[in-house]
Amino acid sequence: MSARVEELAQQIASLSDADLQVLFDRVEELAFRRELHVLSDRYRERLKRQGDLNKSAEEVMRTLKLIREEIAAREYPG
């Protein structure tokens, strides 16, 4: 373990319960944002490979509407 990590661990261990909760909430938020950015980058790359990256919002909504209608017709016939 590096000295920096050890120092951080000591600082964290000395925090009050309330401060620990705030710290954990903040770490969770930051980790969520980072993963959301990773997911967004992957999705953007997939759209680029498929040639759909520059579709307008209207085109996307039209496509989603068609998909929704197809699923509804298949799952709830008649």
C-alpha positions, 0 to 999 in steps of 0.5 A: 500500500502506498504511503498516500493511500495509508495516510488517506485510510488513517484520515478516513478512520478518524472521521466521525460517523456523520462525516463518514456517511457524507464521505461515503455518499459523495464517493458513491455519487462520484463513482456513479457519475464516472460509470455513467460517463463510461456507459455514455461513451460506450453507447455513443461509440456503438451509435457511431459504428451503427451509423446512428450517431447523427440521427435527429431526435425526431428520427430516434423517437420515430424509431422508438415508437415503431419498436414500441408498437411492434412489441405491443402488437406481439405481446398484446395481440388483438 
